[in-house]
Each structure stands twice: as C-alpha cells, then as structure tokens.
Amino acid sequence: MTWVDLSSAFGYGTKLTSTQMQNLRDNITALANGDSGAPAIKEAAVDTGAITEGKIGASAVSQAKLKTSTHEQSTTESVWTEKILTYAEYGFACRIKYVGGSGTADFKRSDDTDSTSAGTSYTGESVHIKAAGGATTAYVIYRYISSSGEVFWIWILRNKVTKKIISADIASDHCSFGLPDPSLRPHPFGNSYDSDKHEIILVNPDQEELETMYARKGERDLLETILSDYEIDESIEKEWPKIPVTLRIKNDDWFERYITKTPVDIEKDIIPKLDYVLCKSLKLKNG
C-alpha cells in the first residue's frame, strides 16, 4: 500500500472528502508496514550496556529470574543409605518414588541409630533412603538454587566385583557446591563408599549428549532415564574436568548485602582430580 501525502488536506476550516478519509485510514497501515513513501519510524535509543545489579531494583527480581536446577539420587540398597545433600543450604523440598519390583521407597531426614555430632561450626545435612523389596530402585529428587552449569556431573557407585550399580547421583553443580573447599565433599556418596567393596564412576556428558538424554526421558526423570537406557562404556577412558566451576555464592544473604552495600559474587575453581574415581562415558544399551 502506497503512502498518500495529505499535508495539504488539513487547512483551517476545510473538510475531508470521503477519499481523503479513506487515504488517512490507509496511511496508518502503510506507516506500520513501512510502505513506499511512508515516513520512517525513529527507533528509541537502546542502552547496550551490561545489565548490572544496580540496574535491577530489589522488588523487580521475580521468580523468573531465579536460577534453579534439580539434583537426583538413587539407591538399590534395602537398608538405610545415607545420601548427602550436595547443595548445602540452597535446597528446597524433595520428592521420592520407586521403580520396578513390588517394594517401596522409604525416606527419612536423619538416622536415629547413627546421630551426627556437631562441632562449633554448622555441619551439612544428609538424608536416608532405601529401596524395600526385590528389584526396586528408590529415587529422590530435590530442587535447589543453582549458579553453575559449567559441567554436568553423573556419579555412579557400583560393586567392584559384580559391577552392579548401587547408587547414582546427578546434578549440574559439583557435589561440593555451597562449601568453601571441594575436599570437604569430594564425592556424593559419603560414608556409603567403601574402597574395598566399591568403585566410583564419573561421567561428564557434553551438551549434545545431554540433549539426547533429555529427548529420551519423556515423562521419566533424567536419572531414571540414564539408569534405564544407558550403560557404562568400559572401553573408553575420559579425562577429569579441567575447567573452573562454581563452588559457592559469595555474599548470598540479600539483606546483608543491602546493609553492607556489597555485590553478589561467585567463587570458581577447578575441582581437584580424585585418583580413585574412574572417568567414563555412557552408551545406549543394545545400541
């Protein structure tokens, strides 16, 4: 639609003809479409600077800006098994289910027969789960506040002799997330790991591999998909991750930051290699 110049049609005391009125309506469409002869619409100035914390008011930080992820764990053990909450203080509530067999998945916050003694500093929290019944796997999933995502971590605990998978743990943050030192939590299995009986497998899938896993999961959780559809590729040795990952969020108390006028910051470092951990990859079963 061609733009019609009506600048001479609006003299004082003049009346628009029906044709001019139609042209006026059509000009609105021509302007929106940028048709021939229509004046250009001037774009508003855009601030191309980085979005800093100072540009976002505290009241403007909504749930959509809160970065969360999930941490999933499993066990096939029929006795209470300690599971470390690898997200430290950054977690929300958890959910539990079982897959296979005719048993149940049981969960409790603490082990009454094995109490934890605290020192002069706060200690981390753990939970206990078990898969009661034959051929049953118990799954527990937590949502937590994340600031990482540089490396995805799949940890597998299995029997050294039979190669049966006992427990597994997946998250987009290393299991020491929230702690000042990775050596305080080098793997997610806590006291469940016995070097005489068990071996620990670490898998760090790349983005393409993760996209395939997510595409396969459907209504299942990701860990269930991994344990059901994949197996460890024993023929391939992988390297330990060598890039810095987020360890913890500094100054994570909003009100303290507000009072002290200190910015949010994160601490990153390369996770030290564990010589007793086998770095592998996964492959599809019967693939």
C-alpha positions in Angstrom: 0.0 0.0 0.0 1.4 3.4 -1.1 1.6 6.3 1.4 -0.6 9.3 0.3 0.7 12.8 1.3 -2.3 14.6 3.0 -0.3 17.5 4.3 -2.4 20.0 2.2 -5.7 18.5 3.3 -5.8 19.9 6.8 -6.1 23.6 6.2 -8.1 25.5 8.8 -11.8 25.2 8.2 -11.5 22.6 5.5 -13.5 19.3 5.4 -12.0 16.0 4.4 -13.6 14.2 1.5 -14.5 10.6 1.7 -11.5 9.7 -0.4 -9.1 11.7 1.9 -10.7 10.0 4.9 -10.0 6.6 3.3 -6.4 7.6 2.5 -6.0 8.7 6.1 -7.0 5.2 7.3 -4.8 3.5 4.7 -1.8 5.7 5.7 -1.9 4.1 9.2 -1.4 0.7 7.6 1.2 2.0 5.2 3.1 3.5 8.2 3.0 0.3 10.2 4.2 -1.7 7.1 6.9 0.8 6.2 5.5 1.0 2.6 6.8 3.3 -0.1 6.6 7.0 0.8 5.8 6.4 4.4 7.9 8.3 6.9 10.5 6.2 8.8 9.7 5.3 12.4 12.6 6.5 14.5 13.9 3.8 16.9 14.3 4.6 20.5 17.8 4.8 21.9 18.8 1.4 23.4 21.1 1.0 26.3 23.6 -1.7 25.2 25.5 -1.8 28.4 25.6 -4.8 30.6 22.7 -5.5 33.0 24.2 -4.9 36.4 22.7 -5.5 39.8 22.3 -1.7 40.2 20.0 -1.6 37.2 17.6 -4.1 38.7 15.6 -3.0 41.7 15.2 -5.5 44.5 11.5 -5.6 44.0 12.0 -6.4 40.3 13.7 -9.7 40.9 11.0 -12.1 40.2 10.7 -15.9 40.3 11.5 -16.0 36.6 15.0 -14.6 37.3 15.7 -17.3 40.0 18.0 -19.9 38.5 17.2 -23.3 39.8 18.1 -26.9 38.9 17.4 -30.4 40.1 19.6 -32.8 42.0 18.6 -36.5 41.6 19.8 -39.5 43.6 19.0 -43.2 43.6 19.8 -46.4 45.5 19.0 -50.1 45.2 20.1 -50.8 48.8 17.4 -52.4 51.0 19.0 -50.9 54.1 19.0 -47.2 55.1 21.6 -45.5 52.9 22.9 -42.0 53.7 22.6 -39.5 50.8 24.4 -36.2 51.1 22.5 -33.1 50.3 25.1 -31.7 47.9 23.5 -28.3 47.5 24.2 -27.4 51.2 21.8 -24.6 52.2 20.4 -23.9 48.7 17.8 -26.6 48.6 14.0 -26.8 48.7 11.7 -29.8 49.5 12.3 -33.2 47.9 10.2 -35.9 46.3 10.7 -39.7 46.3 9.4 -42.6 44.3 10.4 -46.2 43.4 10.6 -48.0 40.1 10.4 -51.7 39.5 9.7 -54.7 41.8 6.9 -54.8 44.3 8.6 -52.8 47.1 8.6 -49.3 48.3 10.9 -46.3 48.5 11.4 -45.1 52.1 12.9 -41.7 53.1 13.8 -40.0 56.4 15.6 -36.9 57.3 18.0 -38.5 59.8 19.2 -41.8 61.0 18.2 -42.2 64.7 20.7 -45.0 65.2 23.6 -43.0 63.8 23.3 -39.5 65.1 25.7 -36.7 63.9 27.6 -34.8 66.5 28.1 -31.1 65.7 31.1 -29.0 66.4 31.5 -25.3 66.9 30.6 -24.8 63.2 27.4 -25.7 61.3 27.5 -29.1 59.7 25.9 -30.2 56.4 22.7 -32.2 56.3 22.1 -35.6 54.9 19.0 -37.8 54.4 18.5 -41.5 54.3 16.6 -43.6 51.7 16.2 -47.3 51.0 14.5 -49.5 48.4 12.5 -52.0 50.3 11.6 -55.0 48.1 13.2 -57.0 45.4 14.5 -55.4 42.1 13.4 -52.0 43.3 15.2 -48.7 42.8 14.4 -45.7 45.0 14.7 -42.3 43.5 14.7 -38.9 45.3 14.8 -35.5 43.6 15.4 -32.1 45.0 15.1 -28.6 43.5 17.9 -26.2 44.5 19.2 -22.7 43.7 22.0 -23.1 41.2 24.7 -20.7 40.0 26.8 -23.2 38.0 26.1 -25.3 35.0 29.6 -25.3 33.5 29.9 -29.1 33.9 27.2 -31.7 34.3 28.1 -34.4 36.9 26.9 -38.0 36.8 28.2 -40.1 39.8 27.8 -43.9 39.9 28.6 -46.1 42.9 28.9 -49.8 42.0 30.1 -53.1 43.3 33.8 -53.8 42.3 33.2 -57.5 41.6 29.7 -57.8 40.2 29.6 -54.3 38.6 26.1 -53.8 39.9 25.1 -50.2 40.3 24.2 -49.4 43.9 23.6 -45.7 43.9 23.7 -42.8 41.4 23.7 -39.0 41.7 23.3 -36.3 39.0 23.3 -32.5 39.2 24.5 -29.5 37.2 26.7 -28.5 40.2 29.6 -30.4 41.7 28.7 -32.1 45.0 30.8 -29.6 47.0 28.6 -26.7 45.8 27.9 -24.3 48.7 31.1 -25.3 50.5 34.4 -23.3 50.7 36.6 -26.3 49.8 35.8 -29.3 47.4 37.8 -31.6 49.6 35.1 -31.4 52.2 32.8 -33.3 49.9 34.9 -35.0 47.2 32.0 -37.2 46.0 28.3 -37.5 46.8 28.3 -40.9 48.5 29.5 -40.0 51.9 30.1 -42.9 54.3 28.3 -45.3 51.9 31.5 -45.6 49.9 33.8 -48.4 50.9 37.0 -48.5 48.8 37.4 -52.3 49.4 33.9 -53.1 48.0 33.0 -50.2 45.7 34.2 -48.1 42.8 33.1 -44.7 41.8 32.4 -43.8 38.2 32.2 -40.2 37.0 30.6 -39.2 33.7 30.5 -35.7 32.4 28.3 -35.6 29.3 28.7 -32.8 26.8 25.7 -30.6 25.7 24.9 -32.8 22.7 24.8 -36.0 24.9 22.6 -34.2 27.4 20.2 -33.1 24.7 19.9 -36.7 23.6 19.2 -37.8 27.2 16.6 -35.1 27.7 14.9 -36.0 24.4 14.6 -39.7 25.5 13.2 -39.1 29.0 9.6 -38.3 28.2 7.6 -38.5 31.4 10.5 -40.0 33.3 13.1 -38.2 35.4 16.6 -37.8 33.9 18.3 -40.1 36.3 15.7 -42.9 35.7 16.3 -42.4 32.0 20.0 -42.7 32.4 19.9 -45.9 34.5 17.2 -47.5 32.3 18.5 -46.6 28.9 22.3 -46.3 29.3 25.2 -48.4 30.4 28.8 -47.5 31.2 31.2 -47.7 28.2 34.0 -49.7 29.7 36.2 -49.3 26.6 36.6 -45.5 26.8 38.7 -43.6 29.4 37.7 -39.9 29.7 39.6 -37.0 31.3 38.7 -35.3 34.6 37.1 -31.9 34.0 39.8 -29.2 33.8 37.6 -26.1 33.6 36.7 -23.9 36.6 33.2 -24.5 38.0 31.2 -22.6 40.5 31.8 -23.7 44.1 29.6 -21.3 46.0 27.8 -18.0 46.0 29.6 -15.3 48.0 27.6 -12.8 50.0 24.4 -14.8 49.4 22.3 -13.1 52.1 20.3 -10.4 50.3 19.7 -8.3 53.4 23.3 -8.4 54.5 24.3 -7.2 51.0 21.8 -4.4 51.2 23.1 -3.2 54.6 26.8 -3.6 53.7 26.4 -2.4 50.0 28.5 -5.4 48.8 27.8 -7.0 45.4 26.9 -10.7 44.8 29.8 -12.7 43.6 30.6 -16.3 42.9 33.7 -18.4 43.7 35.1 -20.6 40.9 37.9 -23.1 40.8 39.0 -26.4 39.1 37.8 -29.4 41.1 40.9 -31.4 42.2 41.2 -34.8 40.4 40.3 -37.9 42.5 42.7 -40.7 41.5 40.4 -43.4 42.7 37.5 -42.2 40.6 37.1 -43.8 37.1 36.2 -41.3 34.4 34.0 -42.9 31.8 31.2 -42.2 29.3 27.8 -43.7 28.8 26.3 -45.6 25.8 22.8 -46.7 25.0 22.1 -50.3 26.0 22.0 -52.6 23.0 23.0 -49.6 20.9 
